[in-house]
Amino acid sequence: MQNRKIVLLDTLTFGETDLSCFDELGSVDAYKTTSADETQKRITEAEIIVTNKVVITAKHMQEAKKLKLICVAATGTNNVDLQAAQELGIVVKNVAGYSTDSVIQHTFSMLFYLIGHARYYDEVVKSGTYSKSAIFTDVSHPFFEIKGKKWGIIGLGEIGRGVANIAKCFGSELCYYSTSGVNRNEDFQRVTLDELLTTCDIISIHAPLNEKTKNLLDYEQLLTCKEGAVVLNLGRGGIVNEKAVAKLVDEKNILFALDVFEKEPLPQESPLLHVAHTERLYMTPHIAWTSVEAREKLINSVCENIKSSL
């Protein structure tokens, strides 16, 4: 078994997660990152590839004569040419459900950061401004309770349902829009996208990126959101038009939280990095999936995928 060559192409995406389970399955070459120019050379002798985001093309597979298995350390497999893999008899396995709880938690983390004005209140204390206050409190930046507020979910899959159930515990009124058009859930009210956008105080996105969801929320759609509404995108970049977000942040009192972007890392020239009302925009670098537990579960699942294929 130790002669079986396993190549890990982008271990930096796993952080400090223990990768020793791979050593039990074969001879491992591990690379922190792999550029497009480096991919072919690194996988030429591999029987098994583990990739998170490194793209594996038909040409890569054709020239990697020993390749039998591609393990995608993620749910999405859009970085692998699946048709070519099938034609060449190469098995492709992904991992689903490993980050559900992590994404749900980060959804609420982003919401509370925004509506609680966490950046302002943290700085007002640390800067010494609060120490000079004439009163014991600071009510200059009011926050609202999510109890009784209407929360709309776009994409009621496993993550969307998890968010809905927790929001319900807080006392929010729930509704959802099915991006596929076929989703049915008797626990929550199904509405049109227009109704969701115009009536909800909080909107969270947990949908995949596909032909139906690409630019689903563009400028005209987002403009219909209520004054003071909060829009959270933890689905995929590209579902919400980033130029529209950057424009609206400075035109209307709508709060946006984005953990995913159309191009990652976010380009320095992105309009999102040049808005005036930064207090209305909270962005994190695609970290919702990265809890310690989620990454451990991911790596263990990839190793199990390899074991089941041997």
C-alpha positions as CSV (number, residue, x, y, z in Angstrom):
1,M,0.0,0.0,0.0
2,Q,2.9,2.4,0.8
3,N,3.9,2.3,-2.9
4,R,0.6,3.9,-3.9
5,K,1.4,7.5,-4.8
6,I,-0.9,10.1,-3.3
7,V,-0.5,13.8,-4.2
8,L,-2.0,16.6,-2.1
9,L,-2.1,19.7,-4.2
10,D,-3.2,22.5,-1.9
11,T,-2.8,21.6,1.8
12,L,-2.6,25.3,2.8
13,T,-6.4,25.4,2.5
14,F,-6.6,22.9,5.4
15,G,-4.7,25.1,7.9
16,E,-3.2,23.1,10.8
17,T,-5.5,20.1,10.3
18,D,-3.8,16.7,10.9
19,L,-3.1,15.1,7.6
20,S,-1.5,11.9,8.9
21,C,-4.3,9.7,7.8
22,F,-3.0,10.0,4.3
23,D,0.3,8.4,5.3
24,E,-1.4,5.2,6.2
25,L,-2.8,4.9,2.7
26,G,0.3,5.4,0.5
27,S,3.4,7.4,-0.3
28,V,2.4,11.1,0.0
29,D,3.6,14.2,-1.7
30,A,2.1,17.2,-0.1
31,Y,2.2,20.7,-1.6
32,K,0.9,23.8,0.2
33,T,-0.2,25.4,-3.1
34,T,0.0,24.4,-6.7
35,S,-0.2,26.8,-9.6
36,A,-1.7,25.9,-13.0
37,D,1.9,25.6,-14.4
38,E,2.9,23.2,-11.7
39,T,-0.1,20.8,-11.7
40,Q,0.9,18.5,-14.6
41,K,4.4,17.8,-13.3
42,R,3.2,17.1,-9.8
43,I,0.5,14.6,-10.7
44,T,2.3,12.7,-13.6
45,E,3.1,9.7,-11.4
46,A,0.1,9.9,-9.1
47,E,-2.5,7.2,-8.6
48,I,-4.6,9.5,-6.3
49,I,-5.0,13.2,-6.3
50,V,-6.4,15.3,-3.5
51,T,-7.4,18.8,-4.5
52,N,-9.5,21.5,-2.9
53,K,-9.5,24.2,-5.6
54,V,-6.7,23.2,-8.0
55,V,-8.2,22.7,-11.4
56,I,-7.7,19.2,-13.0
57,T,-8.3,19.3,-16.8
58,A,-8.8,16.6,-19.4
59,K,-5.2,17.1,-20.5
60,H,-3.9,16.6,-17.0
61,M,-5.7,13.3,-16.7
62,Q,-4.7,12.1,-20.1
63,E,-1.0,12.6,-19.3
64,A,-1.2,11.2,-15.8
65,K,-1.2,7.6,-17.0
66,K,-1.4,6.0,-13.5
67,L,-4.2,8.2,-12.2
68,K,-7.2,6.2,-10.8
69,L,-8.8,8.5,-8.3
70,I,-9.4,12.2,-7.8
71,C,-10.6,13.2,-4.4
72,V,-12.1,16.7,-4.2
73,A,-11.7,18.1,-0.7
74,A,-14.9,20.0,-1.0
75,T,-18.6,19.6,-2.0
76,G,-18.4,21.2,-5.4
77,T,-16.5,19.4,-8.2
78,N,-16.5,22.2,-10.8
79,N,-12.7,22.3,-10.7
80,V,-12.5,18.8,-12.3
81,D,-13.5,17.9,-15.9
82,L,-16.0,15.2,-14.9
83,Q,-16.8,14.1,-18.4
84,A,-13.1,13.5,-19.2
85,A,-12.7,11.6,-15.9
86,Q,-15.6,9.3,-16.8
87,E,-14.2,8.7,-20.3
88,L,-10.8,7.8,-18.9
89,G,-12.2,5.6,-16.1
90,I,-11.0,7.9,-13.4
91,V,-13.2,8.0,-10.3
92,V,-14.0,11.4,-8.8
93,K,-15.2,11.6,-5.2
94,N,-16.2,14.7,-3.2
95,V,-17.3,15.3,0.4
96,A,-20.8,16.6,1.3
97,G,-22.2,17.9,4.6
98,Y,-18.9,18.4,6.4
99,S,-19.3,22.1,6.9
100,T,-23.0,22.5,7.5
101,D,-22.8,23.5,11.2
102,S,-19.8,25.8,10.5
103,V,-21.6,27.7,7.8
104,I,-24.8,28.0,9.9
105,Q,-22.8,29.4,12.8
106,H,-21.0,31.9,10.6
107,T,-24.3,33.1,9.2
108,F,-25.4,34.2,12.6
109,S,-21.9,35.6,13.4
110,M,-22.1,37.8,10.4
111,L,-25.6,38.9,11.1
112,F,-24.9,39.9,14.7
113,Y,-21.7,41.7,13.8
114,L,-23.6,43.9,11.4
115,I,-26.8,44.6,13.2
116,G,-25.0,45.0,16.6
117,H,-22.5,47.5,15.1
118,A,-19.7,45.4,16.6
119,R,-17.0,47.3,14.8
120,Y,-18.1,50.7,16.1
121,Y,-18.8,49.6,19.7
122,D,-15.5,47.7,20.0
123,E,-13.5,50.7,18.8
124,V,-15.4,53.2,20.9
125,V,-14.2,51.4,24.0
126,K,-10.7,50.6,22.8
127,S,-10.1,54.2,21.5
128,G,-10.8,55.7,25.0
129,T,-13.9,57.5,23.7
130,Y,-16.2,55.6,26.1
131,S,-13.9,56.4,29.0
132,K,-14.7,60.1,28.5
133,S,-18.4,59.6,28.2
134,A,-20.8,61.6,30.4
135,I,-23.1,58.6,30.7
136,F,-22.7,54.9,31.4
137,T,-23.8,53.7,27.9
138,D,-23.7,54.6,24.2
139,V,-27.0,54.4,22.3
140,S,-25.8,56.3,19.2
141,H,-25.9,53.2,17.0
142,P,-29.3,51.4,17.7
143,F,-29.6,47.7,17.1
144,F,-32.7,45.6,16.6
145,E,-33.9,42.3,17.9
146,I,-34.4,39.5,15.3
147,K,-37.4,38.3,17.3
148,G,-40.5,39.2,15.3
149,K,-38.5,40.1,12.2
150,K,-39.1,38.4,8.8
151,W,-36.2,36.3,7.6
152,G,-36.1,35.1,4.1
153,I,-33.9,32.2,3.0
154,I,-32.8,31.8,-0.6
155,G,-31.9,28.1,-1.1
156,L,-33.6,25.9,1.5
157,G,-31.1,23.0,1.4
158,E,-29.5,21.4,4.5
159,I,-27.7,24.7,5.5
160,G,-30.7,26.8,4.7
161,R,-33.0,24.6,6.8
162,G,-30.5,24.7,9.7
163,V,-30.4,28.5,9.6
164,A,-34.2,28.6,9.4
165,N,-34.6,26.3,12.5
166,I,-32.3,28.4,14.6
167,A,-33.8,31.7,13.4
168,K,-37.2,30.3,14.4
169,C,-35.8,29.7,17.9
170,F,-35.0,33.4,18.1
171,G,-38.6,34.2,17.2
172,S,-38.1,35.2,13.6
173,E,-40.8,34.7,11.0
174,L,-39.5,32.5,8.3
175,C,-40.1,32.2,4.5
176,Y,-38.0,30.9,1.6
177,Y,-37.5,31.0,-2.1
178,S,-36.7,27.9,-4.0
179,T,-34.0,28.5,-6.6
180,S,-34.7,25.2,-8.2
181,G,-38.4,25.8,-8.4
182,V,-39.1,22.3,-7.0
183,N,-38.3,22.6,-3.4
184,R,-41.2,22.0,-1.0
185,N,-41.1,22.4,2.8
186,E,-44.3,22.4,4.8
187,D,-42.5,23.9,7.9
188,F,-41.9,27.3,6.2
189,Q,-43.8,29.5,3.8
190,R,-42.6,29.4,0.2
191,V,-42.8,32.8,-1.6
192,T,-41.7,34.4,-4.8
193,L,-38.3,36.1,-5.0
194,D,-40.0,39.5,-5.4
195,E,-42.1,39.0,-2.2
196,L,-39.1,37.8,-0.2
197,L,-36.9,40.8,-1.2
198,T,-39.6,43.4,-0.6
199,T,-40.9,42.1,2.7
200,C,-38.0,40.5,4.6
201,D,-35.9,42.3,7.2
202,I,-33.1,39.6,6.9
203,I,-32.2,37.7,3.8
204,S,-29.7,34.9,3.8
205,I,-28.4,33.1,0.7
206,H,-27.4,29.4,0.9
207,A,-27.9,28.3,-2.7
208,P,-25.5,26.8,-5.3
209,L,-24.2,28.8,-8.3
210,N,-25.8,27.6,-11.5
211,E,-27.6,29.0,-14.5
212,K,-30.7,29.8,-12.4
213,T,-28.8,31.6,-9.6
214,K,-26.1,33.5,-11.6
215,N,-26.6,37.2,-10.8
216,L,-29.9,36.3,-9.2
217,L,-29.7,39.5,-7.1
218,D,-28.6,42.3,-9.4
219,Y,-29.0,46.1,-8.8
220,E,-32.7,46.3,-9.7
221,Q,-33.6,43.3,-7.4
222,L,-31.6,44.5,-4.5
223,L,-33.0,48.0,-4.8
224,T,-36.4,46.6,-3.8
225,C,-35.1,45.5,-0.4
226,K,-36.5,47.3,2.6
227,E,-34.7,50.2,4.2
228,G,-32.4,48.8,6.9
229,A,-32.6,45.2,5.5
230,V,-29.7,42.8,5.9
231,V,-28.5,40.6,3.0
232,L,-26.1,37.8,3.8
233,N,-24.4,35.7,1.1
234,L,-22.9,32.5,2.3
235,G,-23.8,30.5,-0.8
236,R,-21.6,31.3,-3.8
237,G,-20.0,34.4,-5.2
238,G,-21.8,35.4,-8.4
239,I,-25.3,34.9,-7.0
240,V,-25.2,38.5,-5.8
241,N,-23.8,41.0,-8.2
242,E,-20.8,42.6,-6.5
243,K,-20.9,45.8,-8.5
244,A,-24.5,46.3,-7.5
245,V,-23.7,45.7,-3.9
246,A,-20.9,48.3,-3.9
247,K,-23.2,50.8,-5.6
248,L,-26.2,50.2,-3.2
249,V,-24.1,50.3,0.0
250,D,-23.5,54.0,-0.7
251,E,-27.0,54.8,-2.0
252,K,-29.4,53.1,0.4
253,N,-29.4,51.9,4.0
254,I,-29.0,48.2,3.3
255,L,-26.5,46.1,5.2
256,F,-24.5,43.4,3.3
257,A,-22.4,40.5,4.6
258,L,-20.4,38.6,2.1
259,D,-18.3,35.5,2.7
260,V,-18.0,34.4,-0.9
261,F,-17.0,36.3,-4.0
262,E,-17.1,35.8,-7.8
263,K,-13.3,35.7,-7.9
264,E,-11.3,34.5,-5.0
265,P,-9.2,36.0,-3.5
266,L,-11.1,39.2,-4.0
267,P,-9.2,41.4,-6.6
268,Q,-7.7,44.6,-5.2
269,E,-9.6,46.5,-7.9
270,S,-13.0,45.2,-6.7
271,P,-15.5,48.0,-6.1
272,L,-16.3,46.3,-2.8
273,L,-13.0,47.6,-1.5
274,H,-13.8,51.2,-2.4
275,V,-17.2,51.9,-0.8
276,A,-17.7,55.0,1.4
277,H,-20.2,53.4,3.8
278,T,-17.9,50.6,5.1
279,E,-20.1,50.2,8.2
280,R,-22.8,48.8,5.9
281,L,-20.6,46.1,4.5
282,Y,-19.0,43.2,6.3
283,M,-16.8,40.8,4.4
284,T,-14.9,37.6,5.4
285,P,-12.5,35.7,3.1
286,H,-14.6,32.5,2.4
287,I,-14.2,31.2,5.9
288,A,-17.7,30.0,6.8
289,W,-16.7,26.4,6.0
290,T,-13.5,26.4,8.0
291,S,-14.3,25.6,11.6
292,V,-11.7,23.3,13.2
293,E,-14.3,20.6,13.4
294,A,-15.4,21.0,9.8
295,R,-11.8,20.7,8.5
296,E,-11.2,17.6,10.6
297,K,-14.4,16.1,9.3
298,L,-13.4,17.0,5.7
299,I,-9.9,15.4,5.9
300,N,-11.3,12.2,7.6
301,S,-13.9,11.9,4.9
302,V,-11.4,12.3,2.1
303,C,-9.3,9.5,3.7
304,E,-12.4,7.4,3.9
305,N,-13.1,8.0,0.3
306,I,-9.7,6.8,-0.6
307,K,-10.0,3.7,1.6
308,S,-13.4,2.8,0.0
309,S,-11.8,3.0,-3.4
310,L,-8.8,0.8,-2.7
